[in-house]
Amino acid sequence: MALDQALEALTDVLDRIVETVYALKGGLNITVPQTEVPADIIEFATDFYNEVEYKRELFRDKFIDSIIDDYQEAIQQLLHRLKRLE
């Protein structure tokens, strides 16, 4: 149940990111590559958190910072719950 809540939080924030980018840019051209199931989900989620931080500079509008902050918080919650399951 805790993992479901963490994944729902990630999905909600991702929806906000997509809607905001769509509103600002007028359209999206996204290709999502197939992702294999990672051997170490905690390492994968940690790397993803760091990648989100690294790509933050792509979003110049300050109001998007709060959305990215929410996204990173949701990733941290997921990491916390995954570590508790180990």
C-alpha positions as CSV (number, residue, x, y, z in Angstrom):
1,M,0.0,0.0,0.0
2,A,2.9,2.4,0.8
3,L,4.5,1.8,-2.6
4,D,1.1,2.4,-4.3
5,Q,0.8,5.7,-2.5
6,A,4.4,6.7,-3.5
7,L,3.8,5.7,-7.2
8,E,0.5,7.7,-7.2
9,A,2.3,10.8,-5.9
10,L,4.9,10.4,-8.7
11,T,2.1,10.0,-11.3
12,D,0.2,13.1,-10.0
13,V,3.3,15.3,-10.2
14,L,4.3,13.9,-13.6
15,D,0.8,14.9,-14.8
16,R,1.4,18.5,-13.6
17,I,4.7,18.6,-15.4
18,V,3.3,17.4,-18.7
19,E,0.3,19.8,-18.4
20,T,2.6,22.7,-17.6
21,V,5.0,22.0,-20.5
22,Y,2.1,21.5,-22.8
23,A,0.6,24.9,-21.7
24,L,3.9,26.6,-22.2
25,K,5.0,25.0,-25.4
26,G,1.7,24.1,-27.1
27,G,2.6,20.5,-27.7
28,L,4.8,17.6,-26.8
29,N,6.9,15.3,-28.9
30,I,7.9,12.6,-26.5
31,T,9.4,9.2,-27.1
32,V,9.6,6.9,-24.1
33,P,12.1,4.1,-24.6
34,Q,11.4,0.7,-23.2
35,T,12.9,0.3,-19.8
36,E,14.1,-3.0,-18.5
37,V,13.3,-3.9,-14.9
38,P,16.4,-2.7,-13.0
39,A,18.4,-5.2,-11.0
40,D,18.7,-2.7,-8.1
41,I,15.5,-0.6,-7.9
42,I,17.0,1.6,-5.1
43,E,20.0,2.5,-7.2
44,F,17.8,3.1,-10.2
45,A,15.5,5.4,-8.3
46,T,18.5,7.3,-6.7
47,D,20.0,7.8,-10.2
48,F,16.7,9.0,-11.5
49,Y,16.4,11.5,-8.6
50,N,19.9,12.8,-9.5
51,E,19.0,13.0,-13.2
52,V,15.9,15.1,-12.4
53,E,18.1,17.5,-10.4
54,Y,20.7,17.6,-13.2
55,K,18.0,18.5,-15.8
56,R,16.3,21.1,-13.6
57,E,18.2,23.8,-15.6
58,L,16.2,23.0,-18.7
59,F,13.2,24.6,-17.0
60,R,13.8,28.4,-16.7
61,D,10.4,29.3,-15.3
62,K,10.5,29.7,-11.5
63,F,7.0,28.3,-10.9
64,I,8.2,25.0,-12.4
65,D,10.8,24.7,-9.6
66,S,8.0,23.9,-7.2
67,I,6.7,21.1,-9.4
68,I,10.2,19.6,-9.7
69,D,10.6,19.9,-6.0
70,D,7.3,18.0,-5.5
71,Y,8.6,15.3,-8.0
72,Q,11.8,14.9,-6.2
73,E,10.0,14.7,-2.9
74,A,7.8,11.9,-4.3
75,I,10.9,10.1,-5.5
76,Q,12.4,10.4,-2.0
77,Q,9.3,9.0,-0.5
78,L,9.5,6.1,-2.9
79,L,13.1,5.5,-1.9
80,H,12.3,5.6,1.8
81,R,9.6,3.0,1.3
82,L,11.8,0.8,-0.8
83,K,14.6,0.9,1.7
84,R,12.1,-0.1,4.5
85,L,11.1,-3.2,2.5
86,E,14.7,-4.4,2.2
